[in-house]
Amino acid sequence: MNDDYCDCPDGSDEPGTSACSHLPHKSLAIRGFYCKNEKHTPAFLPLGRVNDGICDYEICCDGSDEWAGVGGVKCENKCGEIGKAAGKLAAEREKLKSEGLKKKGELLDKAKTMRIELEDDVKTTQVKIEALGEKVKRLEAQLEETEETERLKMVKQPKEGSKLGVLVSLARERMQELKNSLEKVRGDRDSARSKLGKAEGILKALKEGYNPNFNDEGVKSAVRAWEEYLAQEEEHPENKAEERDLDSLLGEDEIDWEGFTEVDDVAEGTPLPSPSISCYAHLLIH
């Protein structure tokens, strides 16, 4: 045994030499040369590397693979030094793994919170769109009613400077203001719909790109998109002055119509102004 001559077909008689290294690996009864490697991790060295005059410290840190001293080679035991370095490396690796798992958990929690906030924002935007849509319908109906009233009027050329002349001029101006306000509301509605589409796209990307592995690029992408979305949201503050103008257009009728019913200001057979014109003559009171 270990006489540097391969007697057995499975190489079991030469566990400490390379004599049976020519046999197919699947035919060997042993995994290779066993290195005990005290103070480090035991390992098996391929038989072909036993007593080859080379110290294989990466596998046999105790130098036992060169026990015959071929070519005068003597491999000292370095398991203490190598084992200490390996232990330090393993500790650092375990520390990084622990920190990575902790960071991964934080990112997953943050992603869940962002997803909830994003879903709430989508719902809020949908409510805003519905409210703007109803407002547009009311304004469109009011505009249609006003235009129909104006078409049915048969007012002849009023006297210059008469009350009716002032009312007609003011009604035309307020008609234009109403159209402008309606156009602005439509623009706000379209902008809200566009933002809703972006928010839904971000949410979809977050769901489809989600990956539980650490350093998830899908989560990172969703984070950046969410921050850009919030920044864009701040660039469009609510214009309270425009809201007050719309409230004024839709306010209560405050016109004293009795002052415009004098016969000498209106041609015979001309119908009196309808109360629906009050939203256009509102400036007369102010």
C-alpha positions as CSV (number, residue, x, y, z in Angstrom):
1,M,0.0,0.0,0.0
2,N,1.3,3.5,-1.0
3,D,4.3,1.8,-2.7
4,D,3.8,4.1,-5.7
5,Y,2.5,1.2,-7.8
6,C,-1.2,1.0,-8.7
7,D,-2.3,-2.6,-7.8
8,C,-6.1,-2.2,-7.4
9,P,-8.4,-1.3,-10.4
10,D,-10.1,1.3,-8.1
11,G,-6.9,2.9,-6.9
12,S,-7.7,2.1,-3.3
13,D,-4.2,0.8,-2.5
14,E,-2.6,4.2,-3.4
15,P,-4.5,6.8,-1.4
16,G,-1.3,8.7,-0.6
17,T,0.5,8.7,-4.0
18,S,-0.3,9.6,-7.6
19,A,0.3,6.1,-8.9
20,C,-3.4,5.6,-9.8
21,S,-4.0,9.1,-11.2
22,H,-4.2,7.6,-14.7
23,L,-7.5,5.8,-13.9
24,P,-10.8,7.3,-14.9
25,H,-12.2,9.4,-12.1
26,K,-15.5,7.5,-12.0
27,S,-13.5,4.2,-11.4
28,L,-11.6,5.5,-8.3
29,A,-12.8,4.3,-4.9
30,I,-11.4,7.4,-3.2
31,R,-12.1,11.1,-3.8
32,G,-8.4,11.9,-3.9
33,F,-5.6,12.6,-1.4
34,Y,-7.1,13.5,2.0
35,C,-5.6,16.7,3.5
36,K,-6.5,16.9,7.2
37,N,-5.7,20.6,7.4
38,E,-5.9,21.2,11.1
39,K,-7.0,24.7,12.1
40,H,-8.6,25.0,8.7
41,T,-10.9,23.0,6.4
42,P,-10.1,19.4,5.4
43,A,-10.1,18.8,1.6
44,F,-9.3,16.2,-1.1
45,L,-6.4,16.9,-3.6
46,P,-6.5,15.2,-7.0
47,L,-4.1,12.2,-7.0
48,G,-2.2,13.6,-10.0
49,R,-1.0,16.5,-7.8
50,V,0.4,14.3,-5.0
51,N,4.2,14.4,-4.7
52,D,4.6,16.5,-7.8
53,G,7.1,18.8,-6.3
54,I,4.6,21.7,-5.9
55,C,3.1,22.9,-2.6
56,D,-0.7,23.0,-3.2
57,Y,-1.5,25.3,-0.3
58,E,-4.9,26.3,-1.8
59,I,-6.1,22.7,-1.0
60,C,-3.5,21.2,1.3
61,C,-2.4,24.0,3.5
62,D,-0.6,21.5,5.8
63,G,1.8,20.5,3.0
64,S,1.0,16.8,3.5
65,D,0.6,16.3,-0.3
66,E,4.4,16.5,-0.7
67,W,5.3,14.0,2.0
68,A,7.9,12.2,-0.2
69,G,9.9,15.4,-0.7
70,V,10.2,15.0,-4.4
71,G,13.0,17.2,-5.8
72,G,13.9,18.3,-2.2
73,V,10.6,20.2,-1.9
74,K,9.4,20.5,1.7
75,C,6.0,22.2,2.3
76,E,5.6,23.6,5.7
77,N,2.2,23.7,7.5
78,K,0.5,27.1,6.9
79,C,-3.0,26.1,8.0
80,G,-2.9,28.3,11.1
81,E,-2.2,31.4,9.0
82,I,-4.4,30.5,6.1
83,G,-7.2,29.4,8.4
84,K,-7.1,32.7,10.3
85,A,-7.3,34.7,7.1
86,A,-10.1,32.5,5.8
87,G,-12.0,33.0,9.0
88,K,-11.6,36.7,8.8
89,L,-12.8,36.7,5.2
90,A,-15.8,34.5,6.1
91,A,-16.7,36.9,9.0
92,E,-16.6,39.9,6.7
93,R,-18.6,38.1,4.1
94,E,-21.2,37.1,6.7
95,K,-21.3,40.8,7.9
96,L,-21.9,42.0,4.4
97,K,-24.6,39.4,3.8
98,S,-26.3,40.5,7.0
99,E,-26.1,44.1,6.1
100,G,-27.4,43.3,2.6
101,L,-30.4,41.4,3.9
102,K,-31.2,44.3,6.3
103,K,-30.9,46.8,3.4
104,K,-33.0,44.6,1.2
105,G,-35.7,44.5,3.9
106,E,-35.7,48.2,4.2
107,L,-36.0,48.6,0.4
108,L,-38.9,46.2,0.3
109,D,-40.7,48.0,3.1
110,K,-40.1,51.3,1.4
111,A,-41.4,49.9,-1.9
112,K,-44.6,48.6,-0.2
113,T,-45.2,52.1,1.3
114,M,-44.6,53.8,-2.0
115,R,-47.0,51.4,-3.7
116,I,-49.7,52.2,-1.2
117,E,-49.1,56.0,-1.6
118,L,-49.1,55.6,-5.3
119,E,-52.4,53.7,-5.3
120,D,-53.9,56.4,-3.1
121,D,-52.7,59.1,-5.4
122,V,-54.2,57.3,-8.4
123,K,-57.6,57.2,-6.6
124,T,-57.4,60.9,-5.6
125,T,-56.5,61.8,-9.2
126,Q,-59.5,59.8,-10.5
127,V,-61.8,61.6,-8.1
128,K,-60.4,65.0,-9.3
129,I,-61.0,64.0,-12.9
130,E,-64.6,63.0,-12.2
131,A,-65.2,66.3,-10.4
132,L,-63.6,68.3,-13.3
133,G,-65.7,66.3,-15.8
134,E,-68.9,67.2,-14.0
135,K,-67.8,70.9,-13.8
136,V,-67.1,70.9,-17.6
137,K,-70.6,69.4,-18.3
138,R,-72.3,72.1,-16.1
139,L,-70.3,74.9,-17.9
140,E,-71.0,73.4,-21.3
141,A,-74.8,73.2,-20.5
142,Q,-74.8,76.8,-19.2
143,L,-72.9,78.0,-22.3
144,E,-75.3,76.2,-24.6
145,E,-78.3,77.7,-22.8
146,T,-76.8,81.2,-22.9
147,E,-76.0,80.9,-26.6
148,E,-79.6,79.7,-27.3
149,T,-81.0,82.6,-25.3
150,E,-78.9,85.1,-27.2
151,R,-80.0,83.6,-30.6
152,L,-83.7,83.9,-29.7
153,K,-83.4,87.6,-28.8
154,M,-84.7,90.1,-31.3
155,V,-83.2,93.3,-29.8
156,K,-83.0,96.0,-32.4
157,Q,-80.2,98.6,-32.4
158,P,-80.4,100.2,-29.0
159,K,-80.0,103.9,-28.4
160,E,-76.4,105.0,-27.8
161,G,-75.6,105.1,-24.1
162,S,-78.9,103.5,-23.1
163,K,-79.2,100.9,-20.3
164,L,-79.9,98.2,-22.8
165,G,-76.8,99.1,-24.9
166,V,-74.7,98.9,-21.7
167,L,-76.2,95.5,-20.9
168,V,-75.7,94.0,-24.4
169,S,-72.1,95.2,-24.4
170,L,-71.5,93.7,-21.0
171,A,-73.2,90.5,-21.9
172,R,-70.8,90.0,-24.9
173,E,-67.8,90.6,-22.7
174,R,-69.0,88.1,-20.1
175,M,-69.8,85.6,-22.8
176,Q,-66.1,85.7,-23.9
177,E,-65.0,85.4,-20.2
178,L,-67.2,82.3,-19.8
179,K,-65.7,80.7,-22.9
180,N,-62.1,81.4,-21.7
181,S,-62.9,79.9,-18.2
182,L,-64.4,76.8,-19.8
183,E,-61.4,76.4,-21.9
184,K,-59.1,76.6,-18.9
185,V,-61.2,74.0,-17.0
186,R,-60.9,71.7,-19.9
187,G,-57.2,72.1,-20.0
188,D,-57.0,71.3,-16.2
189,R,-59.0,68.2,-16.8
190,D,-56.8,67.0,-19.6
191,S,-53.7,67.7,-17.5
192,A,-55.1,65.7,-14.6
193,R,-55.8,62.8,-17.0
194,S,-52.3,62.9,-18.3
195,K,-50.9,62.8,-14.8
196,L,-53.2,59.8,-14.0
197,G,-51.8,58.0,-17.0
198,K,-48.2,58.6,-15.8
199,A,-49.1,57.5,-12.2
200,E,-50.7,54.3,-13.5
201,G,-47.7,53.6,-15.7
202,I,-45.3,54.0,-12.7
203,L,-47.5,51.6,-10.6
204,K,-47.5,49.1,-13.5
205,A,-43.7,49.3,-13.7
206,L,-43.4,48.7,-10.0
207,K,-45.6,45.6,-10.2
208,E,-44.0,44.1,-13.3
209,G,-40.3,45.0,-12.4
210,Y,-40.6,43.8,-8.8
211,N,-37.8,41.3,-7.9
212,P,-37.2,40.0,-4.4
213,N,-33.4,39.8,-5.1
214,F,-31.2,42.5,-3.4
215,N,-30.4,45.6,-5.3
216,D,-33.6,45.3,-7.4
217,E,-33.4,47.6,-10.4
218,G,-37.2,47.6,-10.8
219,V,-37.6,49.1,-7.3
220,K,-34.9,51.7,-8.0
221,S,-36.6,52.7,-11.3
222,A,-39.9,53.0,-9.5
223,V,-38.3,55.2,-6.8
224,R,-36.8,57.6,-9.3
225,A,-40.1,57.8,-11.3
226,W,-42.0,58.5,-8.1
227,E,-39.7,61.3,-7.1
228,E,-40.0,62.9,-10.6
229,Y,-43.8,62.5,-10.4
230,L,-43.9,64.4,-7.0
231,A,-41.6,67.1,-8.4
232,Q,-43.9,67.6,-11.4
233,E,-46.9,67.8,-9.1
234,E,-45.3,70.7,-7.2
235,E,-44.9,72.7,-10.4
236,H,-48.7,73.1,-10.9
237,P,-50.1,74.9,-7.8
238,E,-53.8,75.5,-7.5
239,N,-54.8,79.0,-8.9
240,K,-57.3,80.2,-6.3
241,A,-58.0,83.4,-8.3
242,E,-59.3,81.4,-11.2
243,E,-61.5,79.4,-8.9
244,R,-63.0,82.6,-7.5
245,D,-63.7,83.8,-11.1
246,L,-65.6,80.5,-11.8
247,D,-67.5,80.9,-8.6
248,S,-68.4,84.4,-9.6
249,L,-69.7,83.3,-13.0
250,L,-71.9,80.6,-11.4
251,G,-73.0,82.8,-8.5
252,E,-76.5,84.0,-7.5
253,D,-78.5,86.4,-9.6
254,E,-77.8,89.9,-8.1
255,I,-79.0,92.0,-11.0
256,D,-81.9,94.4,-10.5
257,W,-83.7,93.7,-13.7
258,E,-86.5,96.2,-13.0
259,G,-84.1,99.0,-14.0
260,F,-83.7,97.6,-17.5
261,T,-87.5,97.3,-18.3
262,E,-88.1,101.0,-19.3
263,V,-90.0,101.1,-22.5
264,D,-88.0,104.0,-24.0
265,D,-84.8,101.9,-24.0
266,V,-86.2,98.9,-25.9
267,A,-87.9,98.8,-29.4
268,E,-91.6,97.8,-29.4
269,G,-92.0,94.0,-29.6
270,T,-88.5,93.3,-28.2
271,P,-88.5,90.7,-25.4
272,L,-87.0,91.7,-22.0
273,P,-83.6,90.2,-21.0
274,S,-83.8,86.7,-19.5
275,P,-82.5,86.1,-15.9
276,S,-80.1,83.6,-17.4
277,I,-77.9,86.5,-18.6
278,S,-77.2,87.4,-14.9
279,C,-73.8,85.6,-14.9
280,Y,-72.6,87.8,-17.7
281,A,-73.9,91.1,-16.2
282,H,-72.3,90.3,-12.8
283,L,-69.7,93.0,-13.1
284,L,-72.5,95.6,-13.2
285,I,-73.1,95.0,-9.5
286,H,-69.4,95.2,-8.6
